[in-house]
Amino acid sequence: MSVEVGDSVTRKLLKLDLGCGRYKKTGGYVGVDKFASVSPDVVCDIEKESLPYPDSTVDEIYSSQVFEHLRDLNSVMDECHRVLRPNGLLHIVVPYWSSEGAFRDPTHVRFFSEKSFDYWEVGNECAYYSAVAPYKIESVEFNLHPSSLVRWVRRIFGVRFLKAFNNMIVSVEFKLRAVK
C-alpha cells in the first residue's frame, strides 16, 4: 500500500510486525524478530538493540503476543516512538491480565489491563512516561473467548460484567498514535 505525499508523489507505507515469529502479518508488513530461526525479514532484539530504521520513518508497528515477554517496556515504547512517524500507529495485542493465557506461559514477565498504556498517554493523570515517548490512545478493545455463551452474556450484560470472570476476556488490543 502507498500513500500520496503531495504533487502526485507516492511512497510505500512502512509497516513492521514486531516479534512476528513464524506467522508474519500479511499485507506488506516487514517481519522483525529476535530469533533468526523463524526467518524474519529483519533480525533484531528490540530490548537490546535499536530498530534498523531512521527516526520518524515507520507508519505502523503491529505486535501480537510479544509485549508480555518484555522486561524493559519503557525502552521498547521509546524505541517504537522513535521510529514511528508523527501520528504513526502502534497496534499491540496482549493477553488480558485475568485470562489463563496471561499465566500459562512461563516466559511472560508482565500482565496488561485496559489501563496499562495510560502511562504514555498525553494528558492522562498517570502519564509518567509521556515526556519521552508520548502517545494518544486511539482505542482499547477486548477480545473475548470464542464461545457463544460469552458472546451472549456480553450482549445482555456488557463487557463490564465479563471482566468479573476469568477467561471470558482472552486478550486486549491497543491502538496508540505517536504524538510528535
C-alpha positions in Angstrom: 0.0 0.0 0.0 1.2 3.5 -0.8 0.3 6.9 0.4 0.3 10.2 -1.6 2.7 12.7 -0.1 2.0 15.7 -2.4 2.1 16.7 -6.0 1.2 13.1 -7.1 4.3 11.7 -5.4 3.7 8.5 -3.6 5.7 6.4 -1.1 5.2 2.9 0.1 3.9 2.6 3.6 6.5 1.1 6.0 4.7 -1.4 8.4 6.5 -3.6 10.9 5.3 -6.8 12.6 7.4 -6.6 15.8 8.0 -10.1 17.2 6.5 -11.7 14.1 7.5 -15.3 14.9 6.7 -17.9 12.3 3.4 -16.1 11.3 4.3 -12.7 9.9 1.2 -10.5 9.4 0.2 -10.2 5.7 -0.5 -7.0 3.9 3.0 -5.6 3.3 4.4 -5.9 6.8 8.1 -6.3 7.4 8.7 -9.1 9.9 11.0 -8.3 12.8 12.0 -10.9 15.4 15.0 -11.6 17.6 15.1 -15.3 16.6 16.7 -15.8 13.2 15.3 -19.4 13.3 11.8 -18.1 12.5 13.1 -16.4 9.3 12.0 -12.8 9.9 12.8 -10.1 7.3 14.9 -8.3 10.0 16.6 -9.9 13.0 16.6 -7.5 15.9 16.3 -7.9 19.7 14.2 -4.9 20.5 15.2 -5.0 24.1 19.0 -5.0 23.3 19.3 -3.0 20.1 17.7 -0.2 18.1 15.4 -1.0 15.2 17.4 -0.5 11.9 15.2 2.4 10.8 15.8 6.2 10.9 13.7 8.4 13.2 10.1 9.0 12.1 10.1 6.6 9.1 7.7 3.9 10.1 4.0 4.3 9.5 2.7 1.4 11.7 4.1 -1.2 14.2 1.9 -4.2 14.9 2.9 -6.6 17.7 0.8 -9.5 18.9 1.6 -11.6 21.9 5.0 -10.0 22.4 4.8 -7.2 25.0 4.0 -9.5 27.8 7.5 -11.1 27.3 9.4 -7.7 27.6 11.3 -6.9 30.7 12.1 -3.3 29.7 8.8 -2.0 28.4 9.9 1.7 28.8 12.8 1.3 26.4 10.7 -0.6 23.8 7.9 2.1 24.0 10.7 4.8 23.5 12.2 2.9 20.5 8.8 2.4 18.9 8.1 6.1 19.3 11.5 7.0 17.8 10.9 5.2 14.5 7.1 6.0 14.2 6.2 8.9 12.0 4.1 11.7 13.6 0.6 10.1 14.2 2.1 6.7 13.3 0.2 3.7 14.7 1.4 1.3 17.4 -1.0 -1.6 17.5 -0.4 -4.0 20.4 -2.3 -7.3 21.3 -1.5 -8.9 24.6 -3.2 -11.4 26.9 -5.7 -9.8 29.3 -4.4 -9.9 32.9 -7.1 -12.3 34.2 -7.0 -14.8 31.4 -5.4 -18.2 31.6 -3.2 -17.2 28.7 -1.6 -14.5 30.8 -0.4 -17.0 33.3 0.1 -20.2 31.3 3.4 -19.2 29.5 6.3 -19.2 31.9 8.1 -16.6 29.8 5.5 -13.9 30.5 7.0 -11.3 32.7 4.2 -8.8 32.9 0.4 -8.5 32.7 -1.9 -6.0 31.0 -5.2 -4.4 31.7 -7.1 -1.9 29.7 -5.3 0.9 31.6 -1.7 -0.4 31.1 -0.8 2.2 28.4 -2.2 5.2 30.3 1.3 5.9 31.5 2.3 7.0 27.9 -0.9 8.9 27.0 -0.5 12.7 26.7 -2.7 14.4 29.3 -3.5 11.3 31.3 -3.1 11.7 35.1 -0.8 8.6 35.1 1.3 9.8 32.1 4.7 9.5 33.8 6.5 8.4 30.6 4.8 10.6 28.1 7.5 13.3 28.3 9.9 10.9 26.5 7.5 8.9 24.3 4.1 10.5 24.1 1.1 8.6 22.6 -2.6 9.2 22.2 -4.7 6.1 22.9 -7.0 5.7 19.9 -8.8 2.5 21.1 -8.8 -0.3 23.5 -10.7 -3.4 22.6 -11.4 -6.7 24.4 -11.1 -10.0 22.5 -13.5 -12.4 24.0 -13.3 -16.2 24.5 -14.8 -17.7 21.3 -17.7 -19.5 23.0 -21.2 -18.4 22.0 -22.1 -18.2 25.7 -19.6 -15.4 26.2 -20.9 -13.5 23.2 -24.5 -13.9 24.5 -23.5 -12.7 28.0 -21.8 -9.7 26.5 -24.9 -8.7 24.5 -27.1 -9.0 27.6 -24.8 -7.6 30.3 -21.9 -5.8 28.6 -18.2 -6.2 28.8 -18.0 -4.7 32.3 -19.9 -7.8 33.6 -17.4 -10.1 31.8 -14.4 -8.5 33.5 -15.5 -10.1 36.7 -14.9 -13.6 35.4 -11.6 -15.2 34.5 -11.1 -16.4 30.9 -14.0 -14.5 29.4 -11.7 -11.9 28.0 -8.7 -13.5 26.5 -6.7 -10.5 25.2 -6.8 -6.8 25.0 -5.9 -4.8 21.9 -4.5 -1.3 22.0 -4.1 1.2 19.2 -1.9 4.2 20.1 -0.8 7.1 17.9 2.6 8.6 18.3 2.4 12.3 19.3 5.3 14.3 17.8 
